[in-house]
Amino acid sequence: MPFQKVTPEKLSHSVVRQIERLILQGILRPGERLPSERDLSDKLGVSRPSLREAIADLQEAGLLVSRAGAGVYVAEVLG
């Protein structure tokens, strides 16, 4: 039986999965603004750098878009 080592997951990956799930369930809708970085990190119980890393990963995946001076939004076009 092939066993694989269990590795601890980075906090940012947990945040990515949670936000992806909220988008897929329709709780976060296209065009909706996410809470501020401070509020969101408090709600999720993670550090702001971990949250920033998760947001960057979600932006790279095309699920979130950042608008300068306006915040982070759920992407309008989800592929």
Sequence and secondary structure as in RCSB ss.txt:
>XXXX:A:sequence
MPFQKVTPEKLSHSVVRQIERLILQGILRPGERLPSERDLSDKLGVSRPSLREAIADLQEAGLLVSRAGAGVYVA
EVLG
>XXXX:A:secstr
          HHHHHHHHHHHHHHTTSS TT B   HHHHHHHHT  HHHHHHHHHHHHHTTSEEEETTTEEEE 
SS  
